[in-house]
Amino acid sequence: MHVASPLLNAGGHHTALPAAAHCSPYLDGVGGLDEYAAAQASRAESLPKASTASLARDVLAGRPSELEAQVGAMVRYAEGKGVAAPAFAALYAALLPQERAAARTAAAVGARAPR
């Protein structure tokens, strides 16, 4: 099992729902949200077992990450569409204090977040 599988299995619908609320063509060729979530989990399973996202590597190293642009944007988008995205909201809330601390540290030493 890939390290991301439990989150995808728990949050797969939370990934799909905001997009589905925005435009149905997002799900073209997919039978529905269950099939979409299964496809995402399958994609994660196809990755090397030890692979990690750059966001995860940055967070684990205490560096500024793409948390705001990736997870924060999904939370705001879902809220704007009136769609619940609890897995993303919980992840964002849990990591935001660390993200802010990493940004302050980087600014204090004159470092820039990688682009």
N, C-alpha and C positions, 0 to 999 in steps of 0.2 A: 504494500500500500504506500502510495506517495504521501509525503508529509502534509500536503495540502488537502488530501482527500476528506478528512473529517470536517474541515471548514466548508469545503465545497458541498459535501453531503448535507451539512446543516444549513448552509447559506445559499445553496444553488438557486432556490426560488427568489431569494432576496437580490440576487444578481439580475435575474430575468425580469422581475416585476417592474422595476422602474423603466427599463427599456420598453417593455411591452406596453406600459401606460403611455409612453411617448409616441410610439408608432408601431403598428402591427407588422409592417414589412420586416422588422427586426426578427420576427419569428418565421418568416417565409421558409418553407421547406422543413420546418420543424413542427411536429404534431402538437405541441403545447409546451407548457412550462415544465412538466415532468420530464419530457423528452429533452428539452434544452438543458435542464440540470444534469441529466444523465450524460449528455454529450460533453458538458464541461468537466464532469468528474472523470469521464473516459479520457479526455484530453490530458488531464493532470496525471492520470495513471500511465500515459505514454511517455511522460518525461522521465529523465534519469532520476532514480530514487533520492539522490542527495541534492538535486537541484533546488535552488531557492530563487525567489524574486529579488530584484535589486532593492525594492522597498524593504523587504525583510532583512536583507544583509545590512542596509543602512541603519534600520531600527536597532538590530542586535549590536551593532558597533557604536551606537550612540551618536550617529551622524544625522544631519538633516536629511530627510527623505522626501519622497513624493506623496506622503500621506495626505496632504491637503488636496493635491491635484487628482489623486486617484480615489481614495476612500471618502475624503471630505466632500468632493464633488458629487459622488454617488449619493451620499446622505442628503445633501442640499437638493439635488435633483429629485430624489424620491419625495422629499418633503414638499417641494414645489408642485409635484403631481398628485399629492395626497395619497401616496402609496407607502405602506410600511416597509422598512428595510432594517429590521432589528439587528441582524447579524452585522451589517455594516455600521450601524449606529453604535453598537456596543464596542466594536473594534476601534472605531474612530475615537469614542470617548475614553477608552482605555489607553490609547497611544498618544493622544493629543498633548498631555502634560510633558511626556518625554520628548515629543517633537519640538515643543516650544523651548524646552531646556537645551536641546541640541542646537537649535537656531541661535539662542543667546550665546552659547559657548562658541559657536562658529563665528558669530559677529564680534565677540570679544577678542578673538585671536586673528581676526581679519580673513578667516577662511570663507570660501564660497561653496555653496552646495554644488555638487556635480550636476551637469545638465544632461 
